[in-house]
């Protein structure tokens, strides 16, 4: 028993180990330099540079796009679609998850249909959205919402189901009104679930916007990737992919800052 307790203590201390921000960022930079360096050195030697391009060529293309204005022209479109769809999908999915979790028997009626809709391949909806709403931003935003809303719904729904029932019973004992329960029990309990779904949905939002742009658009990183593909421009393709990853990393860092602020009491 003593050995088991000691092992649990060691495991807990290992999981709770703190690292300085300097060491974390230095490690990340070192990993990036190693990977980019290997890619640069091996391209043209171990494999044909035409197929995977080079980091130096990609960096040069980004500088070129920055100079002629194409960089912000395409990035702003994708970023706007992803962020707008992410916000709408997160709000709608979270409210839907909370509402359905407290709906009683109505939950049993609706939940199977939610799973049925969730099982649909959302990629196949992109052409329909283009037909219904045209090639403007509205169809792209709806595509992002379709990708995001179910992750937000399931996280909020499971978060509600994992709330300590004793807390809810105590609030009922003191005759607390529903807004008070929502403010003091429900939202604090599912904050971690919501933040997790936001972090997961960053990638889903970018995927949704790029897929919609691939199907039909005249701007955006998805359009730029399609155009580069048609021109057999692998550097352009990888440039678009790198820019998408840059946006994803930047958005996640913003969410991490929000998470530290919201969960500063922990």
C-alpha positions in Angstrom: 0.0 0.0 0.0 2.8 2.4 0.9 4.6 1.7 -2.4 1.4 2.3 -4.3 0.8 5.6 -2.5 4.4 6.6 -3.2 4.0 5.7 -6.9 0.8 7.8 -7.2 2.5 10.7 -5.5 5.4 10.5 -7.9 3.0 10.3 -10.9 1.1 13.3 -9.7 4.3 15.3 -9.2 5.5 14.3 -12.6 2.2 15.4 -14.3 2.3 18.7 -12.3 5.9 19.5 -13.2 6.3 23.1 -14.4 8.7 24.2 -17.1 9.8 27.8 -17.7 8.5 29.5 -20.8 12.0 30.1 -22.0 12.8 26.4 -22.1 9.5 25.5 -23.8 10.0 28.1 -26.5 13.7 27.3 -27.0 12.7 23.6 -27.4 10.0 24.5 -30.0 12.4 26.7 -31.9 15.1 24.0 -31.9 12.6 21.4 -33.2 11.5 23.7 -36.0 15.1 24.5 -37.0 15.9 20.7 -37.1 12.9 19.8 -39.1 13.2 22.7 -41.5 16.9 22.1 -41.9 16.5 18.5 -42.7 13.8 19.3 -45.2 16.0 22.0 -46.9 19.1 19.7 -47.0 17.3 16.5 -48.2 15.2 18.3 -50.8 17.0 18.0 -54.1 19.3 15.3 -52.7 17.2 12.5 -51.1 14.1 13.3 -53.2 13.1 15.5 -56.1 12.6 19.1 -54.9 9.7 19.4 -57.4 7.5 17.1 -55.2 8.0 18.7 -51.8 9.6 22.1 -52.6 12.0 23.6 -50.0 11.5 25.8 -46.9 13.7 28.5 -48.6 11.4 28.6 -51.6 8.3 28.7 -49.4 9.7 31.6 -47.4 10.6 33.4 -50.6 7.0 32.9 -51.9 5.6 34.3 -48.6 7.8 37.4 -49.0 6.7 37.7 -52.6 3.0 37.4 -51.6 3.5 40.0 -48.9 5.0 42.4 -51.3 2.2 42.2 -53.9 -0.6 42.1 -51.4 -1.7 38.5 -52.1 -0.8 37.3 -48.6 -3.3 39.3 -46.7 -5.8 39.1 -49.6 -6.0 35.3 -49.2 -5.3 34.9 -45.5 -7.9 37.5 -44.5 -10.6 35.6 -46.4 -9.8 32.2 -44.8 -9.3 33.8 -41.3 -12.6 35.7 -41.5 -14.5 32.6 -42.6 -12.9 30.3 -40.0 -13.3 32.7 -37.0 -16.9 33.7 -37.9 -17.9 30.1 -38.4 -16.0 29.1 -35.2 -17.8 31.6 -33.1 -21.3 30.9 -34.5 -20.8 27.1 -34.3 -19.4 27.3 -30.7 -22.2 29.4 -29.4 -24.9 27.4 -31.2 -23.4 24.0 -30.4 -22.8 24.9 -26.7 -26.3 26.3 -26.2 -27.8 23.3 -27.9 -25.8 20.9 -25.8 -26.8 22.7 -22.5 -30.5 22.9 -23.6 -30.7 19.3 -24.6 -28.9 18.0 -21.5 -31.6 19.7 -19.3 -34.6 18.8 -21.6 -35.6 15.6 -19.8 -37.3 13.1 -22.0 -36.9 15.4 -25.0 -33.2 14.5 -24.9 -34.1 10.9 -25.5 -36.2 11.9 -28.6 -33.7 14.2 -30.2 -30.3 12.6 -29.4 -30.5 9.8 -32.0 -31.2 12.3 -34.7 -28.2 14.4 -33.6 -26.0 11.3 -34.0 -27.6 10.6 -37.4 -26.8 14.2 -38.7 -23.3 14.0 -37.1 -22.6 10.9 -39.1 -23.1 12.7 -42.4 -19.8 13.5 -44.2 -19.9 17.3 -43.9 -17.4 17.6 -46.8 -20.2 16.5 -49.1 -22.3 19.5 -48.0 -19.8 22.0 -49.5 -21.2 21.8 -53.0 -24.7 22.2 -51.7 -23.8 25.3 -49.8 -22.3 26.7 -52.9 -25.5 26.0 -54.9 -27.7 27.4 -52.2 -25.7 30.4 -51.1 -23.3 31.1 -53.9 -19.5 31.4 -53.8 -19.5 34.3 -51.3 -18.4 34.1 -47.7 -21.8 33.1 -46.4 -21.5 29.6 -47.9 -17.9 29.2 -46.4 -19.0 30.3 -43.0 -21.9 27.8 -43.0 -19.5 25.1 -44.0 -17.3 26.0 -41.0 -20.4 26.0 -38.7 -21.3 22.5 -40.0 -17.8 21.3 -39.1 -17.7 23.0 -35.7 -21.1 22.8 -34.2 -21.2 19.0 -33.3 -17.9 19.1 -31.5 -19.2 22.0 -29.4 -22.5 20.2 -28.8 -21.0 17.0 -27.6 -18.5 18.6 -25.3 -21.2 20.8 -23.7 -23.6 17.9 -23.5 -21.0 15.6 -21.8 -19.9 18.5 -19.6 -23.4 18.9 -18.3 -23.8 15.2 -17.6 -20.6 15.2 -15.6 -21.7 18.0 -13.3 -21.7 17.0 -9.6 -25.4 16.3 -8.9 -24.9 17.2 -5.2 -24.1 20.8 -6.3 -27.3 21.0 -8.3 -29.3 19.5 -5.5 -27.8 22.0 -3.0 -28.8 24.9 -5.3 -32.3 23.5 -5.6 -32.5 23.1 -1.8 -31.7 26.8 -1.4 -34.4 27.5 -4.1 -31.8 29.1 -6.5 -33.3 30.3 -9.8 -32.1 28.9 -13.1 -29.9 31.9 -14.0 -28.1 31.5 -10.6 -27.6 27.8 -11.3 -26.2 28.6 -14.7 -23.8 31.2 -13.4 -22.5 29.5 -10.3 -22.6 25.8 -11.2 -23.2 25.0 -14.8 -20.9 27.4 -16.6 -17.9 27.0 -14.2 -18.3 23.2 -14.4 -18.3 23.1 -18.2 -15.7 25.8 -18.9 -12.9 23.3 -19.4 -15.1 21.3 -21.8 -15.9 24.4 -23.8 -12.3 25.5 -24.0 -11.3 22.0 -25.1 -13.9 22.1 -27.8 -12.6 25.5 -29.0 -9.1 24.1 -29.3 -10.3 21.1 -31.2 -12.5 23.2 -33.4 -9.7 25.5 -34.5 -8.5 22.9 -36.9 -12.0 21.9 -37.9 -12.9 25.5 -38.7 -9.8 25.9 -40.9 -10.5 22.6 -42.6 -14.1 23.7 -43.3 -13.2 27.0 -44.8 -10.4 25.6 -47.0 -12.7 22.8 -48.2 -15.4 25.3 -49.1 -12.8 27.4 -50.9 -11.5 24.4 -52.8 -15.0 23.7 -54.1 -15.8 27.2 -55.2 -14.1 30.5 -54.5 -12.1 33.4 -56.0 -10.0 34.1 -52.9 -8.7 32.4 -49.8 -5.9 29.9 -49.0 -8.0 27.0 -50.3 -8.4 28.9 -53.6 -4.7 29.6 -53.7 -3.9 25.9 -53.1 -6.2 24.9 -55.9 -4.8 27.5 -58.3 -1.2 26.4 -57.5 -2.2 22.8 -58.0 -3.6 23.5 -61.4 -0.4 25.3 -62.3 1.7 22.3 -60.9 3.2 24.8 -58.5 4.2 22.6 -55.5 5.8 25.6 -53.8 2.5 27.4 -53.9 0.7 24.4 -52.5 3.0 24.1 -49.6 2.9 27.8 -49.0 -0.8 27.7 -48.6 -0.5 24.7 -46.2 2.2 26.4 -44.2 0.0 29.6 -43.9 -2.9 27.5 -42.7 -0.7 26.0 -40.0 0.5 29.4 -38.9 -3.1 30.6 -38.5 -3.9 27.4 -36.5 -1.0 27.9 -34.1 -1.7 31.6 -33.6 -5.4 30.9 -32.8 -4.5 28.2 -30.4 -2.1 30.5 -28.6 -4.9 33.0 -28.2 -7.2 30.3 -26.8 -4.4 29.2 -24.4 -4.2 32.8 -23.1 -7.9 32.9 -22.6 -7.8 29.6 -20.8 -5.1 30.8 -18.4 -7.2 33.9 -17.6 -10.5 32.0 -17.2 -8.9 29.1 -15.2 -6.6 31.3 -13.1 -8.3 30.1 -9.9 -7.2 26.5 -10.5 
